[in-house]
Amino acid sequence: MHTALACILLLGSAVTAAPKSMFLFKDVLQSNTTALTTAGFNTLLIFRIGLTDAGDLVYYSTGGAGEAVDAPVVSDGAYTGGTTLSDKIRSFKSSPGTLVDRVEVSLVSQDTTFQIIRDLRCGPRGNLDALNNDDEGVYDLTSTVAFAQMLGGMGLQYTIAPYTNRAFWADAVSRINNNTQQLLDHVYLQVYDGGAGNDPAAWQSALGGMKIAPVEWVVNDAKPGEGTSPAAARDEFVRWFAEGAVEGAGYWNDYDVEKMGSSYTEYGAVLTEVFG
């Protein structure tokens, strides 16, 4: 597993003081890269990489028409994603006028990724700065900590995107971080859908004072009631920022921004207005 991850994870680790993030649910080869990199976001999280039983990696995303886009990227320890994909990911931080200084990839638990990590008890570096843990069901502390420490040993940062199970994440943060190393440096707290009602201040307290970057769902037609306009997001972010609980914020997801004809510029402007 260490070999497979090492094939795709390599640009150097950047630490953003105030994450202004967008989760990329749409296939990065189809998204509006210029808009994403110039609208005010400094952090992009590619959603999602899955791990197969063989230890290979697959990039699961969504195409412009909503179709599943499943692209094997590592097989038998060798990168198979092609230069088009790697060049696109690299361009997020290198294209003219880009404001992005951090790119992460999200590992999620809708498939068997975290079960495999748990069972392997593992152990990534090229185009990414950090791995994001979006575990929503396995919650195995031993493998979570071991995996984070393995990433740290390779010069990568570690982040989480929780929506529930605060006690588990508090334990994980305390074990992963210590007085000399803040390996787990950002918490992208879901405040929509299953995480609706989450209070950043309560999570900050539970996580030992670590500031939170809440993530709102943009206007969408999948669950319209969970969608948040730029103006509504601004009101929430301003309130939480005034309480001292948040260090930045972000949105789920780019696919819905483009599908609904919303504005990257308006959503990004909220983040730069509130967080600088």
C-alpha positions in Angstrom: 0.0 0.0 0.0 2.9 2.3 0.8 4.2 1.8 -2.7 0.8 2.4 -4.4 0.2 5.7 -2.6 3.7 6.9 -3.2 3.1 6.8 -6.9 0.6 9.6 -6.9 1.3 11.8 -3.9 4.5 14.2 -4.6 4.6 18.2 -4.6 5.6 19.2 -1.2 3.5 20.1 1.8 2.0 23.5 2.1 0.2 24.6 5.2 -2.5 27.2 4.7 -3.3 29.4 7.7 -6.9 29.9 6.7 -8.2 27.2 4.4 -10.6 28.5 1.8 -11.6 25.2 0.2 -13.7 23.5 -2.4 -14.3 19.8 -2.6 -14.0 18.5 -6.2 -16.7 16.0 -6.8 -16.6 16.5 -10.6 -13.9 14.8 -12.7 -11.0 17.2 -12.6 -10.5 16.7 -16.3 -14.0 18.2 -16.9 -14.2 20.9 -14.3 -13.6 24.6 -14.9 -10.0 24.8 -13.8 -9.6 28.5 -14.5 -12.6 29.4 -12.3 -11.6 27.0 -9.5 -8.1 28.5 -9.3 -8.9 32.2 -9.6 -12.2 32.5 -7.6 -10.5 32.8 -4.1 -10.0 29.2 -3.1 -6.6 28.3 -1.8 -7.3 24.6 -1.1 -8.8 22.0 -3.4 -9.7 18.6 -2.2 -10.0 15.9 -5.0 -12.9 13.6 -4.1 -12.2 10.7 -4.1 -9.6 8.0 -4.2 -10.6 4.4 -3.3 -8.3 1.5 -2.3 -9.0 -2.0 -3.8 -8.4 -5.3 -2.1 -5.2 -5.6 -4.1 -3.8 -2.4 -2.7 -4.4 -0.5 -6.0 -5.9 3.0 -6.2 -8.9 4.1 -8.2 -10.0 7.7 -8.8 -13.8 7.8 -8.5 -15.5 11.0 -9.6 -18.5 12.3 -11.4 -18.7 13.5 -15.1 -20.4 16.5 -16.5 -23.7 14.5 -17.1 -23.6 13.0 -13.7 -22.1 9.7 -14.8 -19.6 7.8 -12.7 -16.0 8.2 -13.8 -13.9 5.4 -12.4 -10.2 5.7 -13.4 -7.5 3.3 -12.1 -4.5 5.4 -11.2 -2.2 2.9 -9.5 -1.8 -0.8 -10.2 0.8 -3.1 -8.8 2.6 -0.2 -7.4 2.9 1.7 -10.7 1.1 4.9 -11.6 -1.4 4.2 -14.5 -3.4 7.5 -14.5 -1.6 9.0 -17.4 0.1 12.4 -17.9 -3.2 14.2 -18.7 -4.5 13.6 -15.2 -1.2 14.3 -13.4 -0.7 17.5 -15.4 -4.2 18.7 -14.6 -3.7 18.2 -10.8 -0.3 19.9 -11.0 -1.9 22.8 -12.8 -4.1 23.7 -9.8 -1.0 25.1 -8.2 1.0 26.2 -11.2 -1.4 27.7 -13.7 -1.2 31.5 -14.4 -3.2 33.5 -11.8 -3.8 30.6 -9.5 -4.6 31.3 -5.9 -4.4 27.6 -4.9 -1.4 26.6 -2.8 -2.7 23.3 -1.4 -4.2 20.2 -3.1 -5.5 17.2 -1.1 -7.1 14.0 -2.1 -9.9 12.5 -0.1 -10.2 8.9 1.0 -13.8 8.0 1.8 -15.7 5.2 3.3 -18.5 4.7 0.8 -16.5 1.7 -0.5 -14.1 -0.6 1.3 -11.2 1.8 1.5 -11.0 2.1 5.3 -11.8 -1.5 5.9 -8.8 -2.4 3.8 -6.6 0.2 5.6 -7.7 -1.2 8.9 -7.0 -4.8 7.8 -3.6 -4.0 6.3 -2.7 -1.9 9.3 -0.7 0.3 7.1 1.4 2.2 5.0 2.5 8.1 0.4 4.2 11.5 -2.6 4.1 13.8 -6.6 1.1 16.0 -6.9 -0.5 16.4 -3.5 0.1 18.1 -0.1 -2.1 16.1 2.2 -4.6 13.2 2.4 -8.0 13.9 3.7 -9.8 11.3 5.8 -13.6 11.2 5.2 -14.2 8.0 7.1 -17.9 7.8 7.9 -18.3 4.3 9.2 -15.3 2.3 10.1 -13.7 4.4 12.8 -10.8 2.2 13.6 -8.4 4.2 15.8 -5.3 2.0 15.5 -5.2 2.0 11.7 -6.2 5.7 11.5 -3.3 6.8 13.7 -0.8 4.4 12.0 -1.9 5.6 8.5 -1.6 9.3 9.5 1.9 8.7 11.0 3.0 6.9 7.8 1.9 9.9 5.8 3.8 12.2 8.1 6.9 10.2 7.7 6.7 10.9 4.0 6.4 14.6 4.4 2.6 14.8 3.9 0.0 16.5 6.1 -3.2 14.8 7.2 -6.7 16.3 7.5 -10.2 15.0 8.4 -13.7 15.8 7.2 -16.0 14.6 10.1 -19.7 14.9 10.4 -20.3 12.8 13.6 -18.5 10.6 16.2 -16.8 13.5 17.9 -15.3 11.4 20.6 -13.5 9.2 18.0 -12.0 12.2 16.2 -11.0 13.8 19.4 -9.0 10.7 20.4 -7.5 10.5 16.9 -6.4 14.1 16.9 -4.8 13.7 20.3 -2.8 10.6 19.2 -1.8 11.9 15.8 -0.6 15.4 17.0 1.9 16.2 19.7 3.7 19.2 21.0 6.3 19.2 18.3 4.3 18.1 15.2 0.8 19.2 14.0 0.5 16.4 11.4 -3.3 16.7 11.4 -3.5 20.4 10.6 -7.1 21.0 9.3 -10.6 19.9 10.3 -13.1 20.3 7.5 -16.3 19.9 9.5 -19.4 19.0 7.6 -22.3 21.3 8.6 -24.9 20.0 6.2 -27.0 16.8 5.7 -25.8 14.3 8.3 -23.7 17.0 9.9 -26.4 19.7 9.9 -26.5 21.3 13.3 -22.8 20.7 14.0 -21.4 23.6 16.1 -17.8 24.4 15.3 -17.2 25.8 18.8 -18.3 22.5 20.3 -16.0 20.6 18.0 -13.2 23.0 18.7 -13.5 22.3 22.4 -13.7 18.5 21.9 -10.6 18.6 19.7 -8.4 20.3 22.3 -8.9 23.8 21.0 -8.1 23.0 17.4 -9.9 25.5 15.1 -12.4 24.3 12.6 -13.0 24.9 8.9 -16.8 24.3 8.4 -17.9 23.0 5.0 -21.3 24.0 3.6 -23.1 22.3 0.7 -23.6 24.7 -2.2 -27.0 25.2 -3.9 -27.9 21.8 -5.5 -30.8 19.7 -6.7 -29.9 16.5 -5.0 -31.0 17.7 -1.6 -32.2 21.3 -2.2 -32.9 21.8 1.5 -29.2 21.3 2.3 -28.0 23.8 -0.3 -26.5 27.1 0.9 -26.3 30.3 -1.2 -23.2 32.5 -1.0 -25.1 35.0 1.1 -26.4 32.4 3.6 -22.9 30.8 3.8 -21.4 34.3 4.6 -23.8 34.8 7.5 -22.9 31.4 9.0 -19.1 31.9 8.5 -19.2 35.4 9.9 -21.0 34.3 13.0 -18.7 31.3 13.7 -15.6 33.4 12.9 -16.7 36.0 15.5 -17.0 33.2 18.1 -13.4 32.4 17.5 -14.1 28.8 16.6 -13.1 28.7 12.9 -9.9 29.3 10.9 -11.4 29.1 7.5 -14.2 27.4 5.6 -15.2 25.8 2.4 -17.9 24.1 0.3 -19.1 20.8 -1.0 -18.9 20.6 -4.2 -17.8 21.9 -7.6 -20.1 19.6 -9.6 -23.2 21.3 -8.1 -21.7 24.7 -8.7 -21.4 24.0 -12.4 -24.6 22.0 -12.7 -26.8 24.7 -11.1 -25.1 27.6 -12.9 -23.9 29.1 -9.6 -20.8 31.3 -9.4 -17.4 30.2 -8.2 -16.6 33.8 -7.9 -19.4 34.6 -5.5 -18.7 31.5 -3.3 -15.0 32.3 -3.3 -15.5 36.0 -2.6 -17.4 35.0 0.6 -14.3 33.2 1.9 -11.8 36.0 1.0 -14.1 38.6 2.6 -14.5 36.7 5.8 -11.1 35.1 6.1 -8.8 37.3 4.1 
